[in-house]
Amino acid sequence: MRSVRVELRPEDVDKAAAAWLDGFEVAVHGDVEPYGTGMRMRGVRAFVVRPE
């Protein structure tokens, strides 16, 4: 199995967070798991924003 590492830019994360706060549905492509009071994201390849 091949592994490819993709780096998300900080602005990608900021745009996804802003869209979520504006009431959009934000789907994460990758692994998300609870971590403390937040979430740990591993292998995240993309954020997909959809209107509700």
N, C-alpha and C positions, 0 to 999 in steps of 0.2 A: 504494500500500500504506500502510495506517495503522500507526502505531507507538504502543504503549501502554507506559508505564513503570510497573511495579509494584514497590513497595519491600517487601522482606521485613523483618520486625522482627528485632532481634537474638535475641529469645526463640524465634523460629521456627527459626533456625539452631541455637541451643543445644539445643532439643528434638530436632531431627533428629540432631545429633551424639550426644546421650545415648542415643537409641534405637539408633543404629548400634553404640555401645559395648556396649549390652545384648544384642547379637546379632540385632537386627532388620535386615531388608533396607530400605535407604533409596534410593528412586529420585529422581532430580533431573529436573524438567521445565525444560529450558533447555539452554544450551550450557556444557559443561565441557571445559576443556583443561588439559593439564599446564603448570605454571608453577613453575620452580625445584624445590623439594622438595615442593611442594603442588599444589593445583589452583586455577585461576582460573575463576570462574563468571560467565558473562555472560547476561543475559536470563533468569535463573532466575525462574520464576513460582511454583513450589511444590516442596515436598518431600513425597513420599508414603512413609509407613512401612508396611511389611507384615511380619507375623510370618513367620519362616522355616518 
